[in-house]
């Protein structure tokens, strides 16, 4: 994962992303990647999975 922090308290999932970070252009070059789980990943200690991409236009 890039710039993604997940925590679970009870049944509440909290996702933290630092919007000031950048990881360069996307494959198409149209957007700048801010954060990504890089596919679907399991939520800590849970059966569910999450997929997240945060980006902005160039």
Backbone atoms as SQL, in Angstrom:
CREATE TABLE atoms (id INTEGER PRIMARY KEY, chain TEXT, resi INTEGER, resn TEXT, atom TEXT, x REAL, y REAL, z REAL);
INSERT INTO atoms VALUES
  (1, 'A', 1, 'UNK', 'N', 0.837, -1.184, 0.000),
  (2, 'A', 1, 'UNK', 'CA', 0.000, 0.000, 0.000),
  (3, 'A', 1, 'UNK', 'C', 0.880, 1.244, 0.000),
  (4, 'A', 2, 'UNK', 'N', 0.370, 2.260, -0.633),
  (5, 'A', 2, 'UNK', 'CA', 1.081, 3.541, -0.679),
  (6, 'A', 2, 'UNK', 'C', 0.235, 4.596, 0.029),
  (7, 'A', 3, 'UNK', 'N', 0.751, 5.126, 1.158),
  (8, 'A', 3, 'UNK', 'CA', 0.139, 6.266, 1.827),
  (9, 'A', 3, 'UNK', 'C', -1.282, 5.965, 2.317),
  (10, 'A', 4, 'UNK', 'N', -1.542, 4.731, 2.745),
  (11, 'A', 4, 'UNK', 'CA', -2.853, 4.350, 3.267),
  (12, 'A', 4, 'UNK', 'C', -2.649, 3.671, 4.616),
  (13, 'A', 5, 'UNK', 'N', -3.367, 4.160, 5.625),
  (14, 'A', 5, 'UNK', 'CA', -3.319, 3.552, 6.957),
  (15, 'A', 5, 'UNK', 'C', -4.753, 3.207, 7.355),
  (16, 'A', 6, 'UNK', 'N', -4.978, 1.937, 7.705),
  (17, 'A', 6, 'UNK', 'CA', -6.315, 1.487, 8.092),
  (18, 'A', 6, 'UNK', 'C', -6.302, 1.024, 9.539),
  (19, 'A', 7, 'UNK', 'N', -7.347, 1.402, 10.283),
  (20, 'A', 7, 'UNK', 'CA', -7.524, 0.913, 11.645),
  (21, 'A', 7, 'UNK', 'C', -8.989, 0.541, 11.824),
  (22, 'A', 8, 'UNK', 'N', -9.222, -0.447, 12.689),
  (23, 'A', 8, 'UNK', 'CA', -10.578, -0.889, 12.995),
  (24, 'A', 8, 'UNK', 'C', -10.791, -0.783, 14.497),
  (25, 'A', 9, 'UNK', 'N', -11.861, -0.103, 14.882),
  (26, 'A', 9, 'UNK', 'CA', -12.271, -0.034, 16.283),
  (27, 'A', 9, 'UNK', 'C', -13.703, -0.525, 16.344),
  (28, 'A', 10, 'UNK', 'N', -13.906, -1.712, 16.923),
  (29, 'A', 10, 'UNK', 'CA', -15.236, -2.316, 16.915),
  (30, 'A', 10, 'UNK', 'C', -15.614, -2.658, 15.487),
  (31, 'A', 11, 'UNK', 'N', -16.670, -2.027, 14.992),
  (32, 'A', 11, 'UNK', 'CA', -17.090, -2.259, 13.608),
  (33, 'A', 11, 'UNK', 'C', -16.857, -1.039, 12.723),
  (34, 'A', 12, 'UNK', 'N', -16.018, -0.111, 13.185),
  (35, 'A', 12, 'UNK', 'CA', -15.739, 1.113, 12.423),
  (36, 'A', 12, 'UNK', 'C', -14.354, 1.047, 11.799),
  (37, 'A', 13, 'UNK', 'N', -14.311, 1.143, 10.469),
  (38, 'A', 13, 'UNK', 'CA', -13.055, 1.197, 9.722),
  (39, 'A', 13, 'UNK', 'C', -12.691, 2.655, 9.490),
  (40, 'A', 14, 'UNK', 'N', -11.463, 3.024, 9.854),
  (41, 'A', 14, 'UNK', 'CA', -10.960, 4.370, 9.602),
  (42, 'A', 14, 'UNK', 'C', -9.783, 4.265, 8.644),
  (43, 'A', 15, 'UNK', 'N', -9.825, 5.067, 7.589),
  (44, 'A', 15, 'UNK', 'CA', -8.753, 5.090, 6.589),
  (45, 'A', 15, 'UNK', 'C', -8.111, 6.469, 6.625),
  (46, 'A', 16, 'UNK', 'N', -6.776, 6.505, 6.774),
  (47, 'A', 16, 'UNK', 'CA', -6.042, 7.773, 6.781),
  (48, 'A', 16, 'UNK', 'C', -5.161, 7.855, 5.544),
  (49, 'A', 17, 'UNK', 'N', -5.217, 9.011, 4.870),
  (50, 'A', 17, 'UNK', 'CA', -4.402, 9.288, 3.690),
  (51, 'A', 17, 'UNK', 'C', -3.844, 10.694, 3.840),
  (52, 'A', 18, 'UNK', 'N', -2.531, 10.854, 3.672),
  (53, 'A', 18, 'UNK', 'CA', -1.896, 12.175, 3.702),
  (54, 'A', 18, 'UNK', 'C', -2.018, 12.782, 2.309),
  (55, 'A', 19, 'UNK', 'N', -2.908, 13.768, 2.156),
  (56, 'A', 19, 'UNK', 'CA', -3.169, 14.359, 0.846),
  (57, 'A', 19, 'UNK', 'C', -2.041, 15.240, 0.337),
  (58, 'A', 20, 'UNK', 'N', -1.026, 15.484, 1.155),
  (59, 'A', 20, 'UNK', 'CA', 0.111, 16.295, 0.703),
  (60, 'A', 20, 'UNK', 'C', 1.156, 15.466, -0.038),
  (61, 'A', 21, 'UNK', 'N', 1.050, 14.138, 0.007),
  (62, 'A', 21, 'UNK', 'CA', 2.040, 13.276, -0.653),
  (63, 'A', 21, 'UNK', 'C', 1.643, 12.992, -2.100),
  (64, 'A', 22, 'UNK', 'N', 2.658, 12.724, -2.921),
  (65, 'A', 22, 'UNK', 'CA', 2.454, 12.331, -4.317),
  (66, 'A', 22, 'UNK', 'C', 3.384, 11.171, -4.640),
  (67, 'A', 23, 'UNK', 'N', 2.910, 10.260, -5.496),
  (68, 'A', 23, 'UNK', 'CA', 3.719, 9.125, -5.901),
  (69, 'A', 23, 'UNK', 'C', 3.925, 9.078, -7.407),
  (70, 'A', 24, 'UNK', 'N', 3.826, 10.239, -8.046),
  (71, 'A', 24, 'UNK', 'CA', 4.102, 10.327, -9.472),
  (72, 'A', 24, 'UNK', 'C', 2.869, 10.101, -10.322),
  (73, 'A', 25, 'UNK', 'N', 3.070, 10.105, -11.630),
  (74, 'A', 25, 'UNK', 'CA', 1.942, 9.982, -12.559),
  (75, 'A', 25, 'UNK', 'C', 1.410, 8.549, -12.629),
  (76, 'A', 26, 'UNK', 'N', 0.136, 8.463, -13.011),
  (77, 'A', 26, 'UNK', 'CA', -0.471, 7.151, -13.264),
  (78, 'A', 26, 'UNK', 'C', 0.123, 6.562, -14.545),
  (79, 'A', 27, 'UNK', 'N', -0.252, 5.339, -14.855),
  (80, 'A', 27, 'UNK', 'CA', 0.262, 4.679, -16.065),
  (81, 'A', 27, 'UNK', 'C', -0.108, 5.463, -17.325),
  (82, 'A', 28, 'UNK', 'N', -1.309, 6.054, -17.342),
  (83, 'A', 28, 'UNK', 'CA', -1.733, 6.819, -18.520),
  (84, 'A', 28, 'UNK', 'C', -1.121, 8.211, -18.556),
  (85, 'A', 29, 'UNK', 'N', -0.636, 8.690, -17.396),
  (86, 'A', 29, 'UNK', 'CA', -0.048, 10.012, -17.320),
  (87, 'A', 29, 'UNK', 'C', -1.056, 11.131, -17.155),
  (88, 'A', 30, 'UNK', 'N', -2.340, 10.794, -17.028),
  (89, 'A', 30, 'UNK', 'CA', -3.382, 11.818, -16.916),
  (90, 'A', 30, 'UNK', 'C', -3.595, 12.294, -15.484),
  (91, 'A', 31, 'UNK', 'N', -3.174, 11.497, -14.506),
  (92, 'A', 31, 'UNK', 'CA', -3.394, 11.846, -13.107),
  (93, 'A', 31, 'UNK', 'C', -2.125, 11.649, -12.283),
  (94, 'A', 32, 'UNK', 'N', -2.118, 12.252, -11.098),
  (95, 'A', 32, 'UNK', 'CA', -1.030, 12.088, -10.131),
  (96, 'A', 32, 'UNK', 'C', -1.558, 11.206, -9.002),
  (97, 'A', 33, 'UNK', 'N', -0.860, 10.154, -8.677),
  (98, 'A', 33, 'UNK', 'CA', -1.279, 9.236, -7.630),
  (99, 'A', 33, 'UNK', 'C', -0.943, 9.821, -6.264),
  (100, 'A', 34, 'UNK', 'N', -1.942, 9.872, -5.379),
  (101, 'A', 34, 'UNK', 'CA', -1.778, 10.361, -4.014),
  (102, 'A', 34, 'UNK', 'C', -1.681, 9.186, -3.046),
  (103, 'A', 35, 'UNK', 'N', -2.525, 8.170, -3.246),
  (104, 'A', 35, 'UNK', 'CA', -2.532, 6.995, -2.376),
  (105, 'A', 35, 'UNK', 'C', -3.192, 5.833, -3.098),
  (106, 'A', 36, 'UNK', 'N', -2.815, 4.613, -2.717),
  (107, 'A', 36, 'UNK', 'CA', -3.430, 3.436, -3.328),
  (108, 'A', 36, 'UNK', 'C', -3.199, 2.205, -2.458),
  (109, 'A', 37, 'UNK', 'N', -4.205, 1.351, -2.415),
  (110, 'A', 37, 'UNK', 'CA', -4.018, 0.050, -1.778),
  (111, 'A', 37, 'UNK', 'C', -3.375, -0.922, -2.769),
  (112, 'A', 38, 'UNK', 'N', -3.240, -0.511, -4.015),
  (113, 'A', 38, 'UNK', 'CA', -2.650, -1.318, -5.084),
  (114, 'A', 38, 'UNK', 'C', -3.402, -2.639, -5.238),
  (115, 'A', 39, 'UNK', 'N', -4.708, -2.530, -5.388),
  (116, 'A', 39, 'UNK', 'CA', -5.579, -3.705, -5.499),
  (117, 'A', 39, 'UNK', 'C', -6.417, -3.842, -4.239),
  (118, 'A', 40, 'UNK', 'N', -7.159, -4.923, -4.174),
  (119, 'A', 40, 'UNK', 'CA', -7.998, -5.171, -3.004),
  (120, 'A', 40, 'UNK', 'C', -7.170, -5.842, -1.916),
  (121, 'A', 41, 'UNK', 'N', -7.246, -5.293, -0.700),
  (122, 'A', 41, 'UNK', 'CA', -6.464, -5.816, 0.425),
  (123, 'A', 41, 'UNK', 'C', -7.400, -6.104, 1.598),
  (124, 'A', 42, 'UNK', 'N', -7.044, -7.086, 2.425),
  (125, 'A', 42, 'UNK', 'CA', -7.892, -7.387, 3.576),
  (126, 'A', 42, 'UNK', 'C', -7.847, -6.291, 4.623),
  (127, 'A', 43, 'UNK', 'N', -8.983, -6.079, 5.262),
  (128, 'A', 43, 'UNK', 'CA', -9.061, -5.166, 6.394),
  (129, 'A', 43, 'UNK', 'C', -8.505, -5.914, 7.601),
  (130, 'A', 44, 'UNK', 'N', -7.661, -5.270, 8.421),
  (131, 'A', 44, 'UNK', 'CA', -7.038, -5.971, 9.553),
  (132, 'A', 44, 'UNK', 'C', -8.056, -6.685, 10.449),
  (133, 'A', 45, 'UNK', 'N', -7.835, -7.980, 10.640),
  (134, 'A', 45, 'UNK', 'CA', -8.651, -8.814, 11.538),
  (135, 'A', 45, 'UNK', 'C', -10.116, -8.903, 11.144),
  (136, 'A', 46, 'UNK', 'N', -10.407, -8.755, 9.838),
  (137, 'A', 46, 'UNK', 'CA', -11.784, -8.808, 9.342),
  (138, 'A', 46, 'UNK', 'C', -11.827, -9.624, 8.055),
  (139, 'A', 47, 'UNK', 'N', -12.997, -10.170, 7.688),
  (140, 'A', 47, 'UNK', 'CA', -13.093, -10.923, 6.434),
  (141, 'A', 47, 'UNK', 'C', -13.255, -10.032, 5.199),
  (142, 'A', 48, 'UNK', 'N', -13.612, -8.756, 5.398),
  (143, 'A', 48, 'UNK', 'CA', -13.839, -7.849, 4.275),
  (144, 'A', 48, 'UNK', 'C', -12.519, -7.388, 3.659),
  (145, 'A', 49, 'UNK', 'N', -12.645, -6.909, 2.420),
  (146, 'A', 49, 'UNK', 'CA', -11.490, -6.332, 1.720),
  (147, 'A', 49, 'UNK', 'C', -11.849, -4.923, 1.254),
  (148, 'A', 50, 'UNK', 'N', -10.810, -4.128, 0.991),
  (149, 'A', 50, 'UNK', 'CA', -11.020, -2.761, 0.503),
  (150, 'A', 50, 'UNK', 'C', -10.049, -2.481, -0.643),
  (151, 'A', 51, 'UNK', 'N', -10.522, -1.719, -1.619),
  (152, 'A', 51, 'UNK', 'CA', -9.689, -1.242, -2.717),
  (153, 'A', 51, 'UNK', 'C', -9.825, 0.270, -2.779),
  (154, 'A', 52, 'UNK', 'N', -8.701, 0.987, -2.748),
  (155, 'A', 52, 'UNK', 'CA', -8.751, 2.448, -2.674),
  (156, 'A', 52, 'UNK', 'C', -7.712, 3.059, -3.608),
  (157, 'A', 53, 'UNK', 'N', -8.135, 4.068, -4.353),
  (158, 'A', 53, 'UNK', 'CA', -7.238, 4.886, -5.155),
  (159, 'A', 53, 'UNK', 'C', -7.584, 6.347, -4.911),
  (160, 'A', 54, 'UNK', 'N', -6.586, 7.165, -4.583),
  (161, 'A', 54, 'UNK', 'CA', -6.774, 8.605, -4.428),
  (162, 'A', 54, 'UNK', 'C', -5.834, 9.256, -5.424),
  (163, 'A', 55, 'UNK', 'N', -6.377, 10.136, -6.262),
  (164, 'A', 55, 'UNK', 'CA', -5.559, 10.780, -7.291),
  (165, 'A', 55, 'UNK', 'C', -6.137, 12.151, -7.614),
  (166, 'A', 56, 'UNK', 'N', -5.338, 12.943, -8.358),
  (167, 'A', 56, 'UNK', 'CA', -5.831, 14.228, -8.848),
  (168, 'A', 56, 'UNK', 'C', -5.402, 14.385, -10.290),
  (169, 'A', 57, 'UNK', 'N', -6.147, 15.190, -11.025),
  (170, 'A', 57, 'UNK', 'CA', -5.795, 15.448, -12.427),
  (171, 'A', 57, 'UNK', 'C', -4.535, 16.275, -12.484),
  (172, 'A', 58, 'UNK', 'N', -3.747, 16.049, -13.532),
  (173, 'A', 58, 'UNK', 'CA', -2.521, 16.809, -13.755),
  (174, 'A', 58, 'UNK', 'C', -2.825, 18.260, -14.047);
